[in-house]
Amino acid sequence: MADVKFEIQMLHDRVMVRAEQDSEERRSTAGIVIPATVKMANRLVWGEVCGVGASARSVKVGDKVLFNPEDQYEVEVQGQVYVVMRERDLHAIATTQTDHGTGLYL
C-alpha cells in the first residue's frame, strides 16, 4: 500500500501552534548568562500559528502568539512538535498595528 498523506484540519476553536525553540542559555538585559538548567516558573513562550479551526475568531495562520506551554496537548507531525490548544488559552497576538495594543514592540 502506498504511503498516504493526510491533511490536518483543526476543529471548532482549536489552534495548532509551533513553539519557538529555546536556546540552551539566555542572557539577562545586564548581560548575565542564565544557564539552561535554571527553570523559570510560569514562563510564557512565543509560537507561530500553523492551523486554526472554523470557530477561531481572533487568530489566523501565520500569526505570532504568546501562550503557556504547560498543561497543553502536544502532537508530533513529520518530526515537528506542535501544541494544540483552544483559542481562549492564547495570551497575546503580535501585530504591527499600534492603534489598540500596548505600544510594546518585539
C-alpha positions as CSV (number, residue, x, y, z in Angstrom):
1,M,0.0,0.0,0.0
2,A,1.3,3.5,-0.9
3,D,2.2,6.0,1.8
4,V,-0.9,8.1,2.2
5,K,-0.6,11.7,3.4
6,F,-3.4,13.3,5.4
7,E,-4.3,17.0,5.6
8,I,-4.9,18.2,9.2
9,Q,-7.9,20.4,9.8
10,M,-8.4,21.8,13.2
11,L,-11.9,21.7,14.7
12,H,-14.1,24.3,16.5
13,D,-11.9,26.9,18.2
14,R,-8.7,24.8,18.3
15,V,-5.4,26.3,17.4
16,M,-2.2,24.4,16.4
17,V,1.0,26.3,17.3
18,R,4.7,25.6,16.6
19,A,6.6,26.9,19.6
20,E,9.8,28.7,19.0
21,Q,12.9,26.7,20.1
22,D,14.5,27.9,23.2
23,S,18.3,28.3,23.1
24,E,20.3,26.4,25.7
25,E,21.1,29.5,27.7
26,R,19.6,33.0,28.0
27,R,21.1,36.4,28.8
28,S,19.6,39.0,31.1
29,T,19.4,42.6,30.0
30,A,22.5,43.3,32.0
31,G,24.4,40.6,30.1
32,I,24.4,37.9,32.8
33,V,24.3,34.4,31.3
34,I,21.4,32.2,32.7
35,P,22.1,28.5,32.1
36,A,19.5,26.2,30.6
37,T,19.3,24.2,33.9
38,V,17.5,27.2,35.6
39,K,13.8,26.6,35.4
40,M,11.6,29.7,35.4
41,A,8.1,29.3,36.8
42,N,5.1,30.1,34.6
43,R,7.1,31.3,31.6
44,L,5.1,32.1,28.5
45,V,6.6,31.3,25.1
46,W,6.1,32.7,21.6
47,G,5.0,30.5,18.7
48,E,3.6,30.6,15.2
49,V,0.0,29.5,14.4
50,C,0.0,26.7,11.8
51,G,-3.7,25.8,11.8
52,V,-7.0,27.2,13.2
53,G,-10.5,25.8,13.5
54,A,-13.5,27.3,11.8
55,S,-14.7,28.9,15.1
56,A,-11.5,30.7,15.9
57,R,-12.2,34.4,15.6
58,S,-9.1,36.4,16.6
59,V,-6.2,34.4,15.3
60,K,-5.2,33.2,11.8
61,V,-2.5,31.0,10.3
62,G,0.9,32.8,10.4
63,D,0.2,34.9,13.5
64,K,2.8,35.0,16.2
65,V,1.1,34.2,19.6
66,L,2.1,34.1,23.2
67,F,0.9,31.1,25.3
68,N,1.7,28.9,28.3
69,P,3.2,25.6,27.0
70,E,2.4,23.8,30.3
71,D,-0.9,21.8,30.5
72,Q,-1.3,21.8,26.7
73,Y,-1.5,18.9,24.3
74,E,1.5,18.2,22.1
75,V,1.4,16.3,18.8
76,E,4.3,15.3,16.5
77,V,3.7,15.6,12.7
78,Q,6.5,14.6,10.4
79,G,9.2,15.1,13.1
80,Q,7.9,18.6,14.1
81,V,6.3,19.1,17.6
82,Y,3.1,21.2,17.7
83,V,1.0,22.4,20.6
84,V,-2.8,22.1,20.3
85,M,-5.0,24.4,22.4
86,R,-8.2,26.4,22.5
87,E,-8.1,29.9,21.2
88,R,-9.0,31.2,24.6
89,D,-5.8,29.8,26.0
90,L,-3.7,32.3,24.0
91,H,-2.5,35.3,25.9
92,A,-1.5,37.7,23.1
93,I,-1.1,38.1,19.3
94,A,1.8,40.1,18.0
95,T,0.7,42.6,15.4
96,T,2.3,45.5,13.5
97,Q,-0.6,47.8,14.2
98,T,-0.5,50.0,17.3
99,D,-3.9,51.6,17.4
100,H,-5.2,49.4,20.3
101,G,-2.1,47.5,21.5
102,T,0.3,48.0,24.4
103,G,2.8,50.1,22.5
104,L,5.4,47.5,23.0
105,Y,7.3,46.1,20.1
106,L,9.1,42.7,19.5
